């Protein structure tokens, strides 16, 4: 039998048969996928959201952050992460560029700038309707600084579980524009902490960017709400506490199972 996927499936099925498994996922979307799978449908599935250091990722002065990174501009700055490169179809850079092309066609090219984190400037940068600035690889402190320098996060992914970068942006008080797909709607409240475009309509993604860019007060209010939500749901201490509660419950359950 040359069906590798089938052999791996059978190996997992044999290894997990009769095991009292508890599966933890960061998103309800992935939890539902686990519950519907033939391998994990009998397992206990819990959802514990990802957490970030709220002291490291926190709101900071935009203009001061721009001075620190040498970004002298009064444009509306979008941050996009390209740690995997620009060619990763799932991360959606081509979709973002199509949205920016639409905005340029509407006369907004001189109002926008795309700040690309995680990637050094390539020798032959891709054509872009708006200016690009490549920030290279960043430490957590550097990422927080670049998020502070931006007005919003662009996350045009086709598929995501619960991206930590969106939570880090929320903690920094920055709204995100993303598609209403997979795990992203669990993080972004449409028009309350960011903007959710219909998948994968680049004209709607462009509309979300324009909706933010045309109203600085709106950006600040959404960012404030995003920070509040991060504090309520995505602190690393809260995440650790939920894991400890789950471990204690599992340990107590195991002890009860061994008592005569």
N, C-alpha and C positions, 0 to 999 in steps of 0.2 A: 504494500500500500504506500504510494508516494504522496498521499495527502497529508502534508506536514501539519496543517491546521487541525485536521481530525486527530492526529496522533497526540498533539499537544492538549487538545480538548480531553481526550480519554485519560491522559496522564493526570491532568488536574482533577478530573472526576474521581479517579481512583484515590488520589491523595486526600481529597477533601471529603470523601464519603464518610458519614458518621461523625464528622467534626462539628463541634458547637462553635460556629464562626460568627464573629461580629465584624461587620464591614462598616468603616467610617468613610464618608465622602464629604467634600466641602459644600456640595450643592444638592438641592432637591432633584435637579435634573439628572445628575449622575446616580443619585440614590434610586430614582425610578428605573433607570436603565439597569442597575444591579438587580433590583427586585424582579424585573422582567426577564432576566437572563436564565437560561436553563441550569447554569452552574451555581448561581448564587440565590436563586429564588427562595430557598429554604433557610437562608442565613438571616441573622438579625442585622438590619441596616440602620445606621444612625447618621445624622447630618450634623457636622460641626464645622461651622464656617471658618475660613482662614482668618488669621489675625496678623496685625502688624504692630510695630512699636510706635505707639501714638505720640511718644515724646520725640522720636527721631523724625517721623513724618507728621508735620504739623504746619498750620498756615504760617506764611512768612510774607514779608513785603515784596511785592512783585518787582518794583523798580530797583530795589536794593539787590535782589537776586540777579537781575539782568546786568547790573553793573559788575557784580562779582564774576560772572561768566563772560563778560565782554560782549554782551548782546545789546548793541545800541540800536534800538528800534522802538517805534511806537505802534507797530503793527499788532494785530491780533495773532498771538502765537499759539499754535497747536503742537502738542508733544505727541510723537509716535515712537513706539519702541520697535527697533529692528535688530534685536539681539540675534535672531535666527537669519538675518539678512533680508533683503528686499524681495527675494524670489519665493519666499514661503507663501504658497497660495492660501493656506489657512489663515495667515495673519492679515491678509487682505490689503496689502499695499496698493495693488492695482486698482482695487475698488476705491481706496482713498484718493488716488491720483485722478480717477475719473470724476469723483465728486469735486475735487479742487479745480479740474478743468471746467466743470460746469459753472463754478463760482467765478472763475476768471472770465468766462463768457458773459457773465452778468455784471462785469465791471469791478470785481472785487480783488483782482490780482494784486493791486498795490496796497491792499489792506491786510493781507495775510502773510504768515511765515510758518513753515513747517520745521520744527525742531526735532531731529531724528536722534534718539538716544540709542546707545548700544552698538553703534556702527561708526567706524571711521569713514571719512569722505572717500568714496571710490575714485579710482583714476578717471573713470568715465561716468560721472554722475548721470542718473536717468533724467530724461527731459521732464521738466516740471513747469506747470503754469504759474506756480508761486515759488518764491525763493526757498531754498533748502539750507539748513545748517546742520551739520553732522557733529554730534557731541562725543562720539566714541564710547568706549566702555566706561561705565560709571559705577562707583561705589554706592552704597545706600545713601550716604551723605550727599554725594554728587547728584544722585537721582532726585532726592528731596529738593535740592537746590534748583535743579532744572524744572521740576514740577512747579516750584514757586515762581519761576520765571515765565511760565506759560499761563495762558488764560484757561485752557481746557485740554483734556486728553482726547485724542482720536483713537478709537479702538475698533477698527473695521473688520474684525475677525469673522470668519465664516463659522467657526465652532470654538467654544471655550467652555471650560468647566467653571472655575471661579477664579479669574485671573487676579493675581496678587497686585499687579500694577494698577488695576482699577481701584482696589481698596487703598493703595498707597496714595493715589490721586485724591480720593475722597478724604483721607486723613489730612492731606495738605490743603483741603478746601478748594479742590478743583473739580468742576463737573466733567463728565465724560460723554462723548457722542459715540454710540455703538449701535449695532443691529439688535433688534428684538429676537434673539435666538439663543438656544441652548441655555447656558447658565447665566448669561448676562442680565436678564431681567430680574434676577434675584438680588443683584447688587444695585442696579440703576433704576430709580423711580422716575418714569418718564415725565419730563418737564417739572420735576420737583428737585431732583439731585443731578439731572443730566437729560439727555435726549436719546430716545430709542427709535431708530429708523426701521422701517419695514424691510425684512430680509428679501433680497440683497439689492435694494433699490438705491442706487447711488444718488438719484435726484432727491430722495428723502434724506439721505445722509448729508448731502450738500445743504438741504433746507435746515437741518439741525445745526450745522456750523453757522449758517447765516443768522439763524434765530438767536444764537448766543452772541455773535459778533456785533449785531446791531444794537445790543442793549447791555452796556457794562454793569448797570445796576442788577440786571437779571443774572449775570454771571456771578456776581458777588453773593446774591441771595441763594442761588443754587449751590454755590460752594459752601456757604454757611450750613445749609441743610445737609450737604454731603458729609461735612465734618461731624455734625451731630450724629448722623447715622453711623459713621465709623466708630465714634465713641461708644455708642449704644450696643453695637453688634460685632465689631471687628477688632477690638483690642486684643493684643497677644495674651494679656493676663486672663481675659475672659475665655479665650480659646483653651488655655492651659487648664483653667478650672473645669471646663466642660469635659476635657479628656480625663482629668482626675476622677470626676464623678462617674464617668463611664467605666474606668478601670475598677473603682471600688464596687460598683454594681456587679461587674463581671466576677470579681473576686468573691464577693458575698454569695453570688449565685453558685459558684463552684464549690464553696465550702458547704452550702446547704445540700448540694448534690452528693457530698461524701459523708454526710452525717447518717448514722444508723436510724 
